[in-house]
Amino acid sequence: MEFTEFRVTTRVVAGWDLAASLDVELSQAGLERGLVVTDPGVRPLAERLLSASHRLIGLHDAITPNSEVGQVERLAERARDAGAGFLLAVGGGSVIDTAKAAAIVLTEGGRLLDHQGVNVLARPLFPVAAVPTTAGTGSEVTCYAVIRDGDAAAKVIFTSEWLPPVLAILDPALTLGLPPALTASTGMDALTHAVEAYLSNRAGPFSDALALAALETIYRHLPPAVRDGSDREARWHLLISSCQAGMAISWAMLGCAHALAHACGGLRQVPHGVANAILLPHCLAYNRPAVEARWWTLADVMGADPVKGVAALARRIGLPERLREVGVAESDLGPLAEAAILDGSIFTNPREATVEELAQILRAAY
Amino acid sequence: MAIFARAEDVYAAIGALFEWGSQDGELGPKIGESGLTIRFVYHRPDAEITVDAKAVPPEGRHFTVHCGPSDLKADVTMEMDSDIAHTFWFGKMNLMTALARGQMKAVGPIQSILKLLPAIKPAYRKYPEIARSLGLPGGEA
């Protein structure tokens, strides 16, 4: 290895019922006048945080899954009008990514898509703190924000060293009520992060350590968390390990499962974790010739053949196994492959994929 | 020591590569069909090359190359040190790694550039020839 690098710029605190003492953490981070960003499903929790805090000034709950450019710009406008000093994202990946993307608009002005690119942002952004309520995206620490461009029916990925939130508050108590299906899909997203970070052609010793630790933990604790949402040990481990996997992908990035999942989300709005769960076994089988040495480490960590292990896990936690079950039409497979070949995640896949090979993976998963 | 002393040296090497590409039967049509205007902004020394695949190209070419400042509105702008560009065109630098390490900046829809990556492979064979003919060193990463 000629070069490696690693950084985590987010201060991460984790503990049971930590959200109840939110102001302590916000104060330590110097954050005041926060606008709470959430979605309608998480609103009751966000309202509780708002009413218990002296450092929060309002609540914006108009965020949906696969959030779109317009939602980001409306959030930025609301924060500006309210005189907010920071955004507190309380929710899953879409909520946190929307807040991160809004921070771009709040800092740089203009429209969100004006700031597309890599290394475009040259200064610290409007501060964001994150309280994840799912154990999946790791967005609370990543340097990415994925936003859907409805006009292009595609997902746009923003990448910058300034995008990670300044503070992540991991409180597993907030995930205790997560329904089994959401626990399963978000958990498979985190597991896919761990696997793809480990197999990435940019993997390094720091990302490896985090990815393998996360994989081992998620693989073991996801089924009990889906079976019994009140399993505190499983919830704790899943929240910590999804954050570790997020740290791993911030450097190592991802692979073809995410490239294809982003395409499925862009074109057919397939939930991200579900798409990953369906695609990962097929992507693993495709990548195996390029990752032979690492394959055996994966098998060792999982205690199973990785393809069979991932497929069996997804089945065990009740996720769909075929793209046809989640709204993808056979005629979509070609356009999905065309879209995935342009996704940034494809460039760190361990095997250089062609459009035809991606289409074959999709056909196998269909 | 920098590979290039003056902007003219950048144009003699990288500008010449794009000029060659505009006439190459393999690379030229693929960039020409993209319909993009791509600006390359170089530093140390400062230089600017714009590849225009929007306007009708001159006879025998698939796109137009402008060396020096241009008023054309770019769809995507790639910005980097001239030495980094030299190393990249030697085929010794992965674009995604260079972006991740902050060695390059891409402004605009990066997907449109990524789409062209497979098409530019012939340029990795051509550029070392051009560099050697100008007496430039070998593009160490």
Interface residues (C-beta under 8 A of the other chain):
Chain A: E2 F3 E5 Q116 G117 V118 N119 V120 V156 T159 E161 R202 W251 M253 I341 L342 D343 G344 I346 F347 T348
Chain B: V76 N94 L95 M96 T97 L99 A100 R101 G102 M104 K105 A106 V107 G108 P109 I110 Q111 S112 L114 K115 A141
